[in-house]
Amino acid sequence: MTTHAEAEAVSGPLLRSAVRAAGVRCVVLGAVSTASTAAALLLPAVLGRTVDHLLAHDPAARWVWGCAGLVLLIGLLDACGTVLGGTVTAGSTAWLRRRVTGHVLALGPRADTRFGSGELVARLVGSAAQAGTAPGALAALLAALAGPVGGVVALAWIDPWLAAVFLAGAPVLTLLLRAFARDTSECVTRYQRVQGRMASALAEAIGGFRTIQAAGTADREAARVLRPLPELSRAGHRMWRVQGRAAAQAVTVAPLLQLSVVAVAGCLLTAHRLTVGEVLAASRYAVLATGVGVLVGHLSGLLRAKAATQRLAEVLTVPTPVHGHRRLPPGPGHLELRGITARHGGRTVLDGIDLVVPGGTTLAVVGRSGTGKSLLAAIAGRLADPDAGDVLLDGVPLRALRHDALRTGIGYAFDRPALLGTTIEDTIAFGLRPPSPARVREAARLAHADPFVRRLPHGYATPVADAPRSGGESQRLGLARAFAHDTRVLILDDALSSLDTITEHRITASLTGPDTTGTRLLIAHRATTAARADLVAWLDGGRVRAVGTHAELWGSAGYRAVFGAAEGVADAG
């Protein structure tokens, strides 16, 4: 479980990496923002000098033109800053999304188990977009800080007493900003977490929409998804109250400081220590020096970006599987599980499993629902790592294999395959090493998918999105994808469940026929599938209760009960 401290430790470097990813554009944005602030600091001095020249009836044309030029320059720099800020934010957001998406894909099923698909989508879409504003917000904040600092320096340049009066009240402003930063960070974090919970609930509802429709519980599910809405509202209102309170306090303190500076400037004017133009400049510099409202806005944006970055960091702190450097030696695909123990949700699902699948054989794994068959299949091909034990392929631990050696050595087919790719041919060829078109069609024939693919409008070139298909046809495409890649071990995790009996019989015959090469590990729910396997491993209570042929195990009433009485009687007949 990721701790808050771990996420905090990662969020800082991640934020700095996002700033570095923005590269030259971020530096240019900082330079443009700083130049705009410098021009804004220069404008009161030029304006004051212009007023003094006009009052003295001296030539002031160049000073008037100087004021106009500075106003134009500030407008141009602000426009450039807006454009650059948008490009920097877009680039940083894209970099963060690539970084987190790559990590999520490297995690594989672990990511969904840890966070849930809805929460991951919320972080990749919403949190990444918010975190992507960090480089621009940081550059704007640094430029905004230059305003108050430059204003104080300018006041000291006009007369040290002006700076002294302002600095006497500066600690109050510092305390206000510190309290605002603390409260805002807490509110934003809570708000984003509630958003994530709602996104997870929505993703679950979308995934089960057919069940919800069939049960007639759409209103109840909508209420469940929206249940955190009051909490979200409270967090949002508290966030606005914090920002409003900070702004109100700033509005209270800042005018007092400005009036103090102007009052002292007036006294100095009566004492002939300042000119009218310098008093005007001092009043403007007092406004710049008390620019807490601008700082509050930029600081708020940066804090929201930091909170979002921490949510991304929570994903990145989950360790990805570490792969070794070994390749597979020549071998028949001998798969061995040694002392496999796996826990889920505090419950031991697999307890000290020892299982050998001889190379070139087909082994079916059977057991009641909840006995850990799918978890065993995931561990056998290292889609998941056990809490204890090792899996070896031809004598090499899977942890020691290179990533490409592992994924080309062990293939999978699932009950609900994700059909990735542009066309049907792309879907079947999807993998590290795409097979040839001829191999794709051969695999489709082996999976009995070729007839319905050829009936599609453009055959194998039909876009996947435009290919109407049933659940069984989708499974056949998933099987074709698995068959198209020559792997030593093929693991079928309930990949025949949606097929009709005849198609299942034909595909099982292809898998277990005399011309079959490689090792097959089948998660079986039907006695007919188990009967055609060379061996059957019977899982019960997290352990392997027995290994043998289907005929040998059929004598046990407990084994027959795995398949149900009706099917058992039919198979026995």
ZAGUTOR-70952 format. One line per 3 residues: number of its first residue (from 1); for each residue x, y, z of C-alpha. Coordinates in Angstrom, 3 decimals. Layout:
% ZAGUTOR-70952
NUM	X:Y:Z  ...
***
This chain:
% ZAGUTOR-70952
1	0.000:0.000:0.000  1.365:3.385:-0.996  1.870:5.731:1.956
4	1.379:9.483:1.973  5.078:9.964:2.745  6.102:7.875:-0.287
7	3.810:9.870:-2.562  5.197:13.133:-1.137  8.746:11.912:-1.787
10	7.940:11.139:-5.429  5.749:14.177:-6.178  8.622:16.669:-5.774
13	10.951:14.999:-8.309  7.973:14.391:-10.612  7.086:18.079:-10.511
16	10.692:19.050:-11.261  10.789:16.536:-14.115  7.621:18.064:-15.571
19	9.272:21.488:-15.430  12.383:20.113:-17.144  10.200:18.405:-19.760
22	8.782:21.814:-20.660  12.389:22.709:-21.513  13.176:25.907:-23.371
25	9.531:26.977:-23.516  9.355:27.088:-19.721  12.536:29.167:-19.563
28	11.205:31.537:-22.235  7.900:31.795:-20.353  9.752:32.698:-17.170
31	11.824:35.262:-19.054  8.759:36.805:-20.718  6.848:36.937:-17.419
34	9.822:38.469:-15.645  10.299:40.998:-18.457  6.636:41.938:-18.187
37	7.030:42.458:-14.435  10.202:44.496:-15.007  8.389:46.728:-17.492
40	5.534:47.129:-15.011  8.100:48.158:-12.359  9.717:50.640:-14.705
43	6.426:52.259:-15.737  5.698:54.149:-12.432  9.198:55.690:-12.438
46	8.822:56.862:-16.047  5.288:58.058:-15.363  6.470:60.021:-12.304
49	9.277:61.616:-14.254  6.781:62.556:-16.982  4.524:64.268:-14.431
52	7.467:66.194:-12.979  8.493:67.407:-16.444  4.969:68.461:-17.292
55	4.544:70.351:-13.985  7.873:72.093:-14.543  6.872:72.914:-18.158
58	9.968:71.109:-19.410  9.972:69.147:-22.686  8.296:65.837:-21.876
61	7.589:64.293:-25.276  10.162:61.537:-24.970  8.877:60.647:-21.494
64	5.290:60.485:-22.782  6.432:58.274:-25.634  8.366:56.199:-23.098
67	5.165:55.624:-21.094  3.262:54.663:-24.231  6.045:52.288:-25.287
70	6.097:50.602:-21.885  2.305:50.131:-21.905  2.519:48.607:-25.397
73	5.445:46.402:-24.367  3.587:45.134:-21.292  0.569:44.260:-23.457
76	2.733:42.382:-25.983  4.639:40.506:-23.268  1.408:39.531:-21.526
79	0.005:38.209:-24.817  3.173:36.208:-25.461  3.039:34.907:-21.882
82	-0.534:33.705:-22.362  0.366:31.799:-25.544  3.537:30.342:-24.038
85	1.674:29.394:-20.854  -0.823:27.386:-22.895  1.879:25.540:-24.848
88	3.916:24.838:-21.707  0.847:23.465:-19.937  -0.071:21.291:-22.924
91	3.479:19.935:-23.215  3.784:19.223:-19.490  0.394:17.525:-19.394
94	1.330:15.320:-22.352  4.635:14.395:-20.703  2.932:13.504:-17.416
97	0.317:11.396:-19.176  2.955:9.496:-21.135  4.967:8.952:-17.945
100	2.041:7.669:-15.891  0.479:5.706:-18.764  3.777:3.908:-19.374
103	3.993:3.048:-15.682  0.393:1.805:-15.585  0.989:-0.408:-18.632
106	4.178:-1.745:-17.037  2.213:-2.555:-13.890  -0.370:-4.461:-15.896
109	-3.254:-5.958:-13.877  -1.632:-4.750:-10.653  -2.654:-1.164:-11.486
112	-6.333:-2.013:-11.812  -6.226:-4.128:-8.652  -4.620:-1.309:-6.667
115	-6.606:1.700:-7.918  -9.493:0.579:-10.112  -9.996:1.583:-13.742
118	-12.190:4.599:-12.956  -9.683:6.033:-10.496  -6.843:5.530:-12.981
121	-8.784:7.317:-15.730  -9.587:10.183:-13.369  -5.915:10.581:-12.507
124	-4.681:10.287:-16.090  -7.261:12.768:-17.384  -8.078:15.197:-14.583
127	-5.050:15.044:-12.287  -2.555:15.080:-15.159  -4.251:18.130:-16.690
130	-4.141:19.943:-13.340  -0.552:18.885:-12.634  0.449:20.017:-16.131
133	-0.250:23.611:-15.146  2.583:23.485:-12.584  5.448:24.769:-14.819
136	3.367:27.713:-16.046  2.063:28.439:-12.544  5.595:28.292:-11.142
139	6.934:30.694:-13.786  3.999:33.054:-13.185  4.487:32.850:-9.413
142	8.189:33.696:-9.681  7.350:36.652:-11.909  4.592:37.700:-9.509
145	7.062:37.531:-6.610  9.353:39.860:-8.538  6.592:42.479:-8.409
148	6.439:42.879:-4.590  10.230:42.526:-4.244  10.846:45.063:-6.985
151	8.201:47.346:-5.492  9.954:47.343:-2.106  13.332:47.987:-3.744
154	11.830:50.864:-5.758  10.310:52.353:-2.581  13.715:52.180:-0.903
157	15.282:53.826:-3.967  12.769:56.701:-3.773  13.222:57.032:0.018
160	14.243:54.440:2.666  11.425:55.562:4.970  8.851:54.367:2.431
163	10.343:50.870:2.350  10.623:50.817:6.149  6.906:51.643:6.559
166	5.942:48.900:4.129  8.245:46.272:5.667  6.752:46.948:9.092
169	3.496:45.324:7.920  5.041:42.705:5.607  5.096:39.893:8.258
172	1.299:40.007:8.390  1.133:39.363:4.649  3.619:36.499:5.005
175	1.499:34.834:7.688  -1.608:35.190:5.520  0.097:33.497:2.566
178	1.441:30.690:4.759  -2.000:29.943:6.244  -3.542:30.070:2.776
181	-1.016:27.588:1.366  -1.624:25.118:4.207  -5.432:25.239:4.061
184	-5.620:25.209:0.266  -3.394:22.143:-0.047  -5.605:20.190:2.344
187	-8.855:21.227:0.613  -7.615:20.472:-2.896  -6.341:17.018:-1.904
190	-9.700:16.117:-0.354  -11.606:17.437:-3.376  -9.541:15.408:-5.849
193	-9.853:12.215:-3.801  -13.642:12.467:-3.759  -13.592:13.063:-7.517
196	-11.561:9.863:-7.904  -14.091:7.838:-5.895  -16.939:9.101:-8.062
199	-14.998:8.266:-11.230  -14.398:4.706:-9.984  -18.088:4.221:-9.216
202	-19.033:5.581:-12.648  -16.594:3.245:-14.415  -18.070:0.263:-12.543
205	-21.591:1.295:-13.532  -20.627:1.718:-17.204  -18.898:-1.667:-17.213
208	-22.003:-3.352:-15.808  -24.652:-1.371:-17.686  -26.340:-4.495:-19.082
211	-26.704:-5.994:-15.621  -28.055:-2.681:-14.316  -30.573:-2.455:-17.167
214	-31.678:-6.040:-16.710  -32.145:-5.535:-12.974  -33.952:-2.210:-13.450
217	-31.689:-0.503:-10.916  -30.492:2.454:-12.989  -31.823:5.003:-10.498
220	-30.206:3.196:-7.596  -26.866:3.030:-9.418  -27.076:6.722:-10.318
223	-27.639:7.469:-6.641  -24.629:5.306:-5.724  -22.367:7.099:-8.212
226	-23.517:10.515:-6.997  -23.512:9.644:-3.296  -20.147:11.395:-2.654
229	-21.492:14.576:-4.315  -22.357:16.344:-1.014  -18.848:15.618:0.265
232	-17.432:16.949:-3.009  -19.568:20.047:-2.634  -18.367:20.608:0.931
235	-14.739:20.243:-0.131  -15.269:22.634:-3.050  -17.055:25.218:-0.912
238	-14.337:24.996:1.722  -11.712:25.549:-0.995  -13.504:28.696:-2.173
241	-13.990:29.884:1.419  -10.266:29.513:2.087  -9.406:31.471:-1.050
244	-12.097:34.074:-0.312  -10.892:34.507:3.274  -7.313:34.942:2.102
247	-8.398:37.496:-0.484  -10.528:39.356:2.080  -7.678:39.473:4.577
250	-5.348:40.681:1.855  -7.850:43.373:0.859  -7.952:44.469:4.501
253	-4.187:44.548:5.099  -2.956:45.705:1.683  -4.846:49.056:1.553
256	-3.601:49.903:5.057  -0.022:49.395:3.925  -0.632:51.379:0.745
259	-2.201:54.249:2.683  0.698:54.204:5.130  3.205:54.483:2.288
262	1.212:57.285:0.597  0.851:59.153:3.909  4.599:59.028:4.539
265	5.222:60.056:0.923  2.906:63.027:1.442  4.832:64.064:4.527
268	8.084:63.809:2.604  6.506:65.887:-0.184  5.644:68.685:2.244
271	9.193:68.507:3.518  10.415:68.936:-0.100  12.209:65.593:0.035
274	10.044:64.137:-2.759  8.549:65.526:-5.936  4.947:65.073:-7.055
277	6.065:62.544:-9.640  7.934:60.547:-7.003  4.823:60.506:-4.782
280	2.840:59.178:-7.756  5.510:56.541:-8.392  5.576:55.608:-4.690
283	1.798:55.094:-4.668  2.083:52.758:-7.656  5.009:50.850:-6.147
286	3.027:50.426:-2.928  0.297:48.759:-4.970  2.839:46.468:-6.645
289	4.492:45.653:-3.319  1.146:44.631:-1.798  0.113:42.528:-4.800
292	-1.056:39.692:-2.551  -4.157:39.098:-4.659  -1.994:38.183:-7.656
295	0.210:36.003:-5.463  -2.834:34.257:-3.972  -4.136:33.370:-7.426
298	-0.814:31.990:-8.677  -0.090:30.231:-5.382  -3.534:28.638:-5.443
301	-2.913:27.312:-8.943  0.476:25.945:-7.963  -0.945:24.231:-4.877
304	-3.715:22.603:-6.913  -1.080:21.400:-9.368  1.019:20.040:-6.503
307	-1.945:18.138:-5.045  -2.690:16.659:-8.478  0.975:15.725:-8.909
310	0.850:13.863:-5.610  -2.082:11.795:-6.890  -0.034:10.879:-9.950
313	2.923:10.108:-7.695  0.791:7.616:-5.771  0.507:5.603:-8.981
316	4.217:5.887:-9.717  5.200:4.656:-6.250  3.668:1.233:-6.978
319	6.721:-0.796:-8.057  6.709:-2.297:-11.534  7.866:-5.871:-12.101
322	11.625:-6.154:-12.366  12.825:-8.291:-15.260  16.101:-10.124:-15.512
325	18.596:-10.472:-18.350  18.396:-14.162:-19.239  17.000:-15.648:-22.409
328	15.204:-18.949:-22.704  17.373:-21.956:-23.511  16.113:-24.503:-26.035
331	13.352:-26.568:-24.477  9.874:-28.055:-24.879  8.106:-25.531:-22.637
334	8.392:-27.355:-19.317  6.487:-25.222:-16.781  6.963:-25.683:-13.052
337	5.327:-23.902:-10.120  7.166:-24.258:-6.812  5.619:-23.351:-3.472
340	3.308:-20.693:-4.921  1.498:-18.709:-2.236  -0.633:-15.721:-3.148
343	-2.841:-13.492:-1.032  -5.554:-11.090:-2.048  -7.373:-8.707:0.253
346	-5.808:-10.288:3.323  -6.982:-13.788:2.292  -4.680:-16.586:1.201
349	-6.009:-17.670:-2.195  -3.186:-20.043:-3.188  -1.349:-21.871:-0.443
352	1.958:-23.560:-1.274  1.036:-24.740:-4.788  3.443:-27.212:-6.391
355	2.544:-28.048:-9.972  4.469:-29.405:-12.966  3.271:-29.090:-16.556
358	5.500:-31.301:-18.717  6.628:-29.725:-21.970  4.333:-30.410:-24.905
361	1.347:-31.446:-22.795  -2.035:-29.874:-22.145  -3.016:-29.428:-18.502
364	-6.476:-28.290:-17.469  -6.950:-26.528:-14.140  -10.399:-27.069:-12.623
367	-12.012:-26.061:-9.356  -14.998:-24.343:-7.860  -15.488:-20.619:-8.291
370	-13.165:-18.608:-6.040  -10.459:-21.269:-5.734  -7.874:-19.069:-7.484
373	-7.785:-20.578:-10.971  -7.434:-17.229:-12.753  -4.865:-16.053:-10.219
376	-2.886:-19.236:-10.843  -3.064:-18.578:-14.589  -1.836:-15.008:-14.074
379	1.080:-16.165:-11.918  2.009:-18.945:-14.360  2.751:-16.354:-17.061
382	3.882:-13.600:-14.673  0.971:-11.268:-15.144  1.085:-11.290:-11.354
385	3.827:-12.172:-8.885  3.188:-14.546:-5.969  3.832:-13.585:-2.369
388	6.065:-16.639:-2.118  7.413:-19.256:-4.501  8.791:-19.330:-8.040
391	7.650:-20.218:-11.544  10.204:-21.787:-13.899  10.046:-22.216:-17.658
394	12.500:-24.772:-19.007  14.485:-24.404:-15.794  14.704:-20.588:-15.844
397	12.784:-18.563:-13.205  10.360:-16.174:-14.887  11.752:-13.324:-12.759
400	15.165:-13.869:-14.355  13.906:-13.621:-17.945  14.170:-10.546:-20.136
403	10.844:-8.876:-20.793  10.816:-9.779:-24.489  11.838:-13.377:-23.752
406	9.009:-13.713:-21.233  6.306:-12.233:-23.457  7.346:-14.161:-26.567
409	7.733:-17.375:-24.570  4.302:-17.323:-22.879  1.060:-16.344:-24.598
412	-2.440:-15.744:-23.258  -6.065:-15.899:-24.332  -8.778:-14.538:-22.049
415	-12.520:-14.928:-21.544  -13.161:-11.303:-22.529  -10.281:-10.350:-24.824
418	-9.430:-6.695:-25.450  -9.390:-6.411:-29.236  -6.659:-3.841:-29.806
421	-5.650:-2.652:-33.238  -7.123:-0.752:-36.164  -8.323:-3.660:-38.305
424	-9.180:-7.290:-37.670  -5.790:-8.280:-39.069  -4.052:-5.816:-36.722
427	-5.995:-7.287:-33.808  -4.877:-10.847:-34.536  -1.277:-9.746:-35.209
430	-1.094:-7.608:-32.033  2.098:-8.432:-30.111  5.824:-7.797:-29.732
433	6.621:-9.578:-33.000  3.715:-9.249:-35.457  3.269:-12.409:-37.531
436	2.937:-12.494:-41.313  -0.478:-12.114:-42.993  -0.372:-15.804:-43.898
439	0.205:-16.747:-40.249  -2.672:-14.466:-39.195  -5.092:-16.290:-41.489
442	-3.815:-19.689:-40.425  -4.373:-18.735:-36.772  -7.880:-17.504:-37.590
445	-8.697:-20.834:-39.236  -7.347:-22.698:-36.199  -9.593:-20.573:-33.947
448	-12.535:-21.070:-36.363  -12.717:-17.311:-36.826  -11.880:-17.259:-40.543
451	-15.415:-17.882:-41.859  -17.088:-14.993:-40.038  -14.117:-12.649:-40.687
454	-14.427:-13.269:-44.445  -18.120:-12.385:-44.250  -17.258:-8.900:-42.923
457	-17.499:-5.982:-45.412  -13.721:-5.777:-45.933  -12.633:-9.116:-44.545
460	-9.428:-8.898:-42.527  -9.133:-5.183:-43.420  -12.418:-4.354:-41.667
463	-11.954:-1.825:-38.853  -12.517:-3.462:-35.480  -15.007:-0.755:-34.492
466	-17.101:-1.536:-37.599  -17.089:-5.314:-37.143  -20.303:-6.537:-35.483
469	-19.603:-9.699:-33.501  -20.962:-11.814:-30.702  -19.169:-12.690:-27.483
472	-18.139:-16.041:-28.946  -16.753:-14.388:-32.087  -14.748:-11.963:-29.947
475	-13.325:-14.929:-28.050  -12.363:-16.598:-31.303  -10.484:-13.478:-32.380
478	-8.684:-13.512:-29.024  -7.805:-17.166:-29.536  -6.591:-16.417:-33.063
481	-4.309:-13.725:-31.649  -2.884:-16.231:-29.171  -2.417:-18.897:-31.868
484	-0.741:-16.441:-34.271  2.305:-16.082:-32.028  4.558:-19.089:-31.646
487	4.954:-19.372:-27.880  6.282:-22.263:-25.833  3.425:-22.000:-23.364
490	-0.124:-20.914:-24.137  -2.364:-20.115:-21.183  -6.107:-20.026:-21.831
493	-7.910:-18.325:-18.937  -11.494:-19.436:-19.496  -10.998:-18.469:-23.138
496	-13.588:-21.009:-24.396  -16.447:-20.011:-22.108  -18.514:-18.105:-24.722
499	-18.165:-20.687:-27.487  -20.894:-23.041:-28.519  -20.308:-26.722:-27.777
502	-19.375:-27.673:-31.338  -16.868:-24.835:-31.778  -15.369:-25.527:-28.371
505	-14.995:-29.199:-29.286  -13.218:-28.325:-32.533  -10.846:-25.828:-30.945
508	-10.071:-28.133:-28.028  -9.342:-30.908:-30.488  -6.929:-28.575:-32.296
511	-5.211:-27.738:-29.006  -4.862:-31.344:-27.890  -4.326:-33.033:-31.251
514	-1.217:-35.029:-32.194  0.142:-32.165:-34.323  0.048:-29.719:-31.407
517	3.360:-28.195:-30.341  4.111:-26.360:-27.147  2.571:-26.529:-23.704
520	-1.058:-25.621:-22.957  -2.491:-24.571:-19.605  -6.292:-24.358:-19.692
523	-8.592:-22.916:-17.054  -11.555:-25.225:-17.595  -15.142:-24.999:-16.415
526	-16.590:-27.791:-18.531  -15.968:-31.466:-18.055  -15.695:-31.912:-21.839
529	-12.698:-29.545:-21.923  -11.010:-31.288:-18.982  -11.644:-34.699:-20.569
532	-9.618:-33.778:-23.670  -6.593:-32.515:-21.703  -3.580:-34.749:-21.074
535	-3.693:-33.969:-17.357  -6.052:-32.213:-14.949  -5.033:-30.297:-11.824
538	-7.878:-30.119:-9.320  -7.729:-26.980:-7.172  -9.590:-27.064:-3.875
541	-9.225:-24.731:-0.894  -6.167:-22.980:-2.336  -4.244:-26.236:-2.805
544	-3.807:-28.828:-5.528  -5.967:-31.670:-4.302  -5.027:-34.064:-7.088
547	-3.377:-34.287:-10.501  -4.287:-36.937:-13.026  -6.322:-37.642:-16.111
550	-9.972:-36.689:-16.184  -10.946:-40.373:-16.207  -8.842:-41.055:-13.111
553	-10.271:-38.124:-11.166  -13.859:-38.768:-12.216  -14.146:-41.490:-9.616
556	-14.168:-38.841:-6.886  -17.563:-37.392:-6.005  -15.891:-34.111:-5.027
559	-14.317:-33.818:-8.459  -17.625:-34.529:-10.206  -19.301:-31.891:-8.045
562	-16.942:-29.266:-9.492  -18.813:-29.498:-12.795  -22.330:-29.771:-11.343
565	-24.565:-32.804:-11.103  -26.367:-32.332:-14.422  -23.228:-32.000:-16.508
568	-21.553:-34.742:-14.537  -24.329:-37.179:-15.308  -24.262:-36.218:-18.973
571	-20.509:-36.691:-19.213  -20.653:-39.909:-17.273  -23.216:-41.155:-19.780
***
